[in-house]
Amino acid sequence: MALSESERAFLERTHQAAMITVGRDGRPRVARVGVNLVDGKLWSSGTQGRVRTRRLRQDPRCTLFVFDTGYGWLALDTNLRLFRLMQNRPTGSLSWFAGELGPQEFLRTMAEEQRLIYEFEITRSYGMT
């Protein structure tokens, strides 16, 4: 999804956000995070031990609520994507060390290696920018 100019400008100057993930019980869970546009992609970082990382591995759906110190805000519905852009494979298996891994096996391997990349694909946006 392409961001409007005002949404992109808001994300370029505003880096405070709340990440809303889905818990095992299906209820929303919230964590404060920092976000930034990097080469036109929305990124955040975390560690392998964070609860939000575990939740995203179980269910990649999340919403980011980006806010400034006034009344500006932007909600972004997102999906977590691991290595899909680097390999130009939007769906299906992924290549890893000369082998092919299915999505679940790939995520399990990434967890075992303690690798972390949060990259968000924005599927919908709304707010007051």
C-alpha positions as CSV (number, residue, x, y, z in Angstrom):
1,M,0.0,0.0,0.0
2,A,1.3,3.4,-0.9
3,L,1.3,6.1,1.8
4,S,0.1,9.5,1.1
5,E,2.6,12.4,1.2
6,S,1.2,13.6,4.5
7,E,1.4,10.1,6.1
8,R,5.0,9.7,4.9
9,A,5.9,13.1,6.3
10,F,4.3,12.2,9.6
11,L,6.3,8.9,9.8
12,E,9.5,10.8,8.8
13,R,9.2,13.1,11.8
14,T,7.4,10.9,14.3
15,H,9.0,7.8,15.8
16,Q,6.9,6.9,18.9
17,A,4.5,4.1,18.4
18,A,2.5,1.4,20.2
19,M,2.6,-2.1,18.7
20,I,-0.6,-4.0,19.2
21,T,-0.2,-7.7,18.7
22,V,-2.5,-10.7,19.2
23,G,-2.1,-12.8,22.3
24,R,-2.7,-16.6,22.5
25,D,-6.2,-15.9,23.8
26,G,-7.0,-13.7,20.8
27,R,-6.9,-10.5,22.8
28,P,-4.9,-7.4,21.8
29,R,-1.6,-6.8,23.6
30,V,0.3,-3.5,23.5
31,A,3.9,-2.5,23.7
32,R,5.6,0.9,23.2
33,V,8.2,0.8,20.4
34,G,10.2,3.1,18.2
35,V,9.6,3.1,14.4
36,N,11.3,4.7,11.4
37,L,11.1,4.7,7.6
38,V,14.2,3.1,6.1
39,D,14.5,3.2,2.4
40,G,10.7,3.6,2.2
41,K,10.0,0.6,4.5
42,L,8.7,0.9,8.0
43,W,11.1,-0.8,10.5
44,S,11.3,-1.4,14.2
45,S,13.7,-3.5,16.2
46,G,13.4,-5.9,19.1
47,T,15.2,-8.9,20.6
48,Q,14.5,-12.6,20.4
49,G,13.5,-12.7,24.1
50,R,10.7,-10.1,23.9
51,V,7.2,-11.2,24.3
52,R,6.0,-9.2,21.3
53,T,8.5,-11.2,19.2
54,R,7.0,-14.5,20.3
55,R,3.5,-13.1,19.6
56,L,4.5,-12.0,16.1
57,R,6.0,-15.4,15.4
58,Q,2.7,-17.1,16.4
59,D,0.5,-14.6,14.6
60,P,2.1,-12.0,12.3
61,R,-0.9,-9.6,12.4
62,C,-0.3,-6.3,14.3
63,T,-1.4,-2.7,14.3
64,L,1.0,0.2,14.9
65,F,-0.4,3.3,16.5
66,V,2.1,6.1,15.7
67,F,1.7,9.3,17.8
68,D,3.3,12.7,18.3
69,T,3.3,15.0,21.3
70,G,0.2,16.8,20.1
71,Y,-3.0,15.4,18.6
72,G,-1.4,13.8,15.5
73,W,-1.7,10.1,15.1
74,L,-1.6,7.4,12.5
75,A,-2.8,3.8,12.7
76,L,-1.2,1.3,10.4
77,D,-2.5,-2.3,10.0
78,T,0.6,-4.4,9.2
79,N,2.0,-7.9,8.6
80,L,5.5,-9.0,9.8
81,R,7.7,-10.1,6.9
82,L,11.0,-12.0,7.4
83,F,13.4,-12.3,4.5
84,R,10.6,-12.2,2.0
85,L,11.7,-9.0,0.4
86,M,15.3,-9.9,0.3
87,Q,14.4,-13.1,-1.6
88,N,11.6,-11.6,-3.6
89,R,9.3,-14.4,-2.4
90,P,6.0,-12.9,-1.2
91,T,4.6,-16.3,-0.3
92,G,5.7,-20.0,-0.1
93,S,9.0,-21.5,0.9
94,L,12.2,-19.5,1.5
95,S,15.8,-20.3,0.6
96,W,18.2,-20.9,3.5
97,F,21.8,-22.1,3.2
98,A,21.2,-23.7,-0.2
99,G,18.0,-25.4,1.0
100,E,14.3,-24.7,0.8
101,L,12.3,-24.3,4.0
102,G,8.6,-24.0,4.4
103,P,7.2,-21.0,6.2
104,Q,6.9,-22.8,9.6
105,E,10.3,-24.5,9.4
106,F,11.9,-21.2,8.3
107,L,10.4,-19.4,11.4
108,R,11.5,-22.2,13.6
109,T,15.1,-21.9,12.2
110,M,15.1,-18.2,12.7
111,A,14.0,-18.6,16.3
112,E,16.7,-21.2,16.9
113,E,19.3,-18.8,15.4
114,Q,17.8,-15.9,17.5
115,R,17.5,-13.7,14.4
116,L,15.3,-10.7,14.5
117,I,13.9,-8.4,11.8
118,Y,10.8,-6.4,12.2
119,E,9.7,-5.1,8.9
120,F,6.1,-4.0,8.4
121,E,4.0,-4.1,5.3
122,I,1.3,-1.5,5.7
123,T,-2.0,-2.8,4.5
124,R,-4.2,0.1,5.7
125,S,-3.7,3.5,7.2
126,Y,-5.9,6.1,8.9
127,G,-5.6,9.0,11.3
128,M,-4.9,12.7,11.7
129,T,-1.6,13.6,10.1
